[in-house]
Amino acid sequence: MLSIKFNRRIMVKVLTKVGTILRDREIVYLDMGSGECTTTEFIVNALKPKRVICVDIDERLLSKCREKGFEVLQVDLNIES
């Protein structure tokens, strides 16, 4: 099994490459079921999107995303579109 550190290092390389390829485009990152935005932060640091939208049902979790400067939408993805 690969370590989390190793996996993150690979993901950073992949996301950096993708960011380079898409650098002239306006990237929007949408995180469905964002939780506390831990993964979002990781991806945003590597990809540098122009806009970040975090979606979750839990307002408490979304407030953490909002504090990090991300746009948030409170939605129950089980019943709402």
Contacts in CASP RR format, 6 or more apart in sequence:
PFRMAT RR
TARGET T0000
AUTHOR 0000-0000-0000
METHOD contacts of the structure
MODEL  1
MLSIKFNRRIMVKVLTKVGTILRDREIVYLDMGSGECTTTEFIVNALKPK
RVICVDIDERLLSKCREKGFEVLQVDLNIES
8 42 0 8 1.000
11 42 0 8 1.000
11 46 0 8 1.000
12 46 0 8 1.000
15 43 0 8 1.000
15 46 0 8 1.000
15 47 0 8 1.000
16 46 0 8 1.000
16 47 0 8 1.000
18 47 0 8 1.000
19 27 0 8 1.000
19 46 0 8 1.000
19 47 0 8 1.000
19 48 0 8 1.000
26 50 0 8 1.000
26 51 0 8 1.000
27 47 0 8 1.000
27 48 0 8 1.000
27 49 0 8 1.000
27 50 0 8 1.000
27 51 0 8 1.000
28 49 0 8 1.000
28 50 0 8 1.000
28 51 0 8 1.000
28 52 0 8 1.000
28 53 0 8 1.000
29 40 0 8 1.000
29 43 0 8 1.000
29 44 0 8 1.000
29 47 0 8 1.000
29 49 0 8 1.000
29 51 0 8 1.000
29 52 0 8 1.000
29 53 0 8 1.000
30 53 0 8 1.000
30 55 0 8 1.000
31 37 0 8 1.000
31 39 0 8 1.000
31 40 0 8 1.000
31 43 0 8 1.000
31 52 0 8 1.000
31 53 0 8 1.000
31 54 0 8 1.000
31 55 0 8 1.000
32 55 0 8 1.000
32 77 0 8 1.000
33 54 0 8 1.000
33 55 0 8 1.000
33 56 0 8 1.000
33 57 0 8 1.000
33 77 0 8 1.000
34 40 0 8 1.000
34 54 0 8 1.000
34 55 0 8 1.000
34 56 0 8 1.000
34 61 0 8 1.000
34 62 0 8 1.000
34 65 0 8 1.000
34 70 0 8 1.000
34 72 0 8 1.000
35 54 0 8 1.000
35 56 0 8 1.000
35 58 0 8 1.000
35 61 0 8 1.000
35 62 0 8 1.000
35 64 0 8 1.000
35 65 0 8 1.000
36 61 0 8 1.000
36 64 0 8 1.000
36 65 0 8 1.000
37 54 0 8 1.000
37 61 0 8 1.000
37 64 0 8 1.000
37 65 0 8 1.000
37 68 0 8 1.000
37 70 0 8 1.000
40 52 0 8 1.000
40 54 0 8 1.000
40 65 0 8 1.000
40 68 0 8 1.000
40 70 0 8 1.000
41 68 0 8 1.000
44 52 0 8 1.000
44 70 0 8 1.000
51 71 0 8 1.000
52 69 0 8 1.000
52 70 0 8 1.000
52 71 0 8 1.000
53 70 0 8 1.000
53 71 0 8 1.000
53 72 0 8 1.000
53 73 0 8 1.000
54 62 0 8 1.000
54 65 0 8 1.000
54 70 0 8 1.000
54 71 0 8 1.000
54 72 0 8 1.000
54 73 0 8 1.000
55 72 0 8 1.000
55 73 0 8 1.000
55 74 0 8 1.000
55 75 0 8 1.000
55 77 0 8 1.000
56 62 0 8 1.000
56 65 0 8 1.000
56 72 0 8 1.000
56 74 0 8 1.000
56 75 0 8 1.000
57 74 0 8 1.000
57 75 0 8 1.000
57 76 0 8 1.000
57 77 0 8 1.000
58 74 0 8 1.000
59 74 0 8 1.000
62 72 0 8 1.000
62 74 0 8 1.000
65 72 0 8 1.000
66 72 0 8 1.000
END
